Amino acid sequence: MTASATTIPGYCYGDPALPPSALTPGELAELEASLLFGPDDVAALRKAGAIVADRIEAILDVWYGFVAAQPHLLAAFRENGTGEPIGAYLAAVRQRFGQWILDTCNAPHDAAWLAWQEEIGRRHHRSGKNRTDGVDAAPHVPLRHLLALVMLISLTMRPFLAEKGASAEEVDAMHMAWTKAVLLQAILWARPYVRAGEF
Amino acid sequence: MTASATTIPGYCYGDPALPPSALTPGELAELEASLLFGPDDVAALRKAGAIVADRIEAILDVWYGFVAAQPHLLAAFRENGTGEPIGAYLAAVRQRFGQWILDTCNAPHDAAWLAWQEEIGRRHHRSGKNRTDGVDAAPHVPLRHLLALVMLISLTMRPFLAEKGASAEEVDAMHMAWTKAVLLQAILWARPYVRAGEF
């Protein structure tokens, strides 16, 4: 990922035009407390980001291989009518997904980040899917499939964190911080799916 | 947990009066595939169940201590009006929570189990909360708080799995299986929160 984030089509983290998240900073702090996410995790994520920065494409290869092999996941990328996976759509999402790895490691959990999580949720939900890339694909990613990917994205990261000589203890800490940060985001992505007042 | 499951008030796993889950066996299999949950995990969970069976109260002490220390979590147990935590409610949930640990390790993922997951979801959601125990407590557990507890319930189990001399590799396998099974259930509990057709 040598390209500046701002050159990635459809990547809107930090865009002041994004609507703010409905979640308050206090509510985010509650969630982080529930997840046992603290300063040690922030530090471990920064280390993780440095370790995986040159391995983004390899990580995406693992994830894309997994999604491509599971019909219920690949379904999100299929064109209405033909049922064919849309290569350009897969490629466009992939660029943003790579940047998301780095953001997960490095981005402060502030209002801009919260607004971007809200937007990522909308882009999976029927209220916003396909618009960013102008595709005529499946209209919605079911919440259950979105949440379940937390496990894949957690488990498959561990070997990459261990590639650069960190101790087992350091790898454990980075992996735990990564998993917490991924679950936190998946929870935030669920908001557009949930009835008003129930999230 | 020496008491028979059927003697636990409000515990309804296997009750034929429970409405069936809307999730089909095929959809459950998709979710398990997304979670990389397979026969090895089933076997590891059975081992885990044998290891923790005599430690249920100690595990619950950890979880209840965590919930009691976090106002946004304890809120679910507070009485409307007085705002006081309802001791009898906490105690009644605790009995079922203990049995849930054993069920998570031992129960087959069949239609009866799916129906029980659906009911557990309803009991956190405003459509069913408080009824089982006949309490006048907070009317709803926000989905974000329910989902975030996956992390606590995952992380705090590991030391208990390591208590009986299993190898580090066995503990890892049991812990991974436990985490997958907990996330699977939390996802199923989200269904009552989500708009029709979006889960």
Boltz contact constraints between the chains, C-beta under 6 A:
constraints:
  - contact:
      token1: [A, 30]
      token2: [B, 72]
      max_distance: 6.0
  - contact:
      token1: [A, 31]
      token2: [B, 144]
      max_distance: 6.0
  - contact:
      token1: [A, 31]
      token2: [B, 148]
      max_distance: 6.0
  - contact:
      token1: [A, 33]
      token2: [B, 70]
      max_distance: 6.0
  - contact:
      token1: [A, 34]
      token2: [B, 148]
      max_distance: 6.0
  - contact:
      token1: [A, 35]
      token2: [B, 148]
      max_distance: 6.0
  - contact:
      token1: [A, 35]
      token2: [B, 151]
      max_distance: 6.0
  - contact:
      token1: [A, 70]
      token2: [B, 33]
      max_distance: 6.0
  - contact:
      token1: [A, 72]
      token2: [B, 30]
      max_distance: 6.0
  - contact:
      token1: [A, 142]
      token2: [B, 199]
      max_distance: 6.0
  - contact:
      token1: [A, 143]
      token2: [B, 194]
      max_distance: 6.0
  - contact:
      token1: [A, 143]
      token2: [B, 199]
      max_distance: 6.0
  - contact:
      token1: [A, 144]
      token2: [B, 31]
      max_distance: 6.0
  - contact:
      token1: [A, 144]
      token2: [B, 187]
      max_distance: 6.0
  - contact:
      token1: [A, 144]
      token2: [B, 199]
      max_distance: 6.0
  - contact:
      token1: [A, 147]
      token2: [B, 187]
      max_distance: 6.0
  - contact:
      token1: [A, 148]
      token2: [B, 31]
      max_distance: 6.0
  - contact:
      token1: [A, 148]
      token2: [B, 34]
      max_distance: 6.0
  - contact:
      token1: [A, 148]
      token2: [B, 35]
      max_distance: 6.0
  - contact:
      token1: [A, 151]
      token2: [B, 35]
      max_distance: 6.0
  - contact:
      token1: [A, 151]
      token2: [B, 180]
      max_distance: 6.0
  - contact:
      token1: [A, 151]
      token2: [B, 183]
      max_distance: 6.0
  - contact:
      token1: [A, 180]
      token2: [B, 151]
      max_distance: 6.0
  - contact:
      token1: [A, 183]
      token2: [B, 151]
      max_distance: 6.0
  - contact:
      token1: [A, 187]
      token2: [B, 144]
      max_distance: 6.0
  - contact:
      token1: [A, 187]
      token2: [B, 147]
      max_distance: 6.0
  - contact:
      token1: [A, 193]
      token2: [B, 194]
      max_distance: 6.0
  - contact:
      token1: [A, 193]
      token2: [B, 198]
      max_distance: 6.0
  - contact:
      token1: [A, 194]
      token2: [B, 143]
      max_distance: 6.0
  - contact:
      token1: [A, 194]
      token2: [B, 193]
      max_distance: 6.0
  - contact:
      token1: [A, 198]
      token2: [B, 193]
      max_distance: 6.0
  - contact:
      token1: [A, 199]
      token2: [B, 143]
      max_distance: 6.0
  - contact:
      token1: [A, 199]
      token2: [B, 144]
      max_distance: 6.0
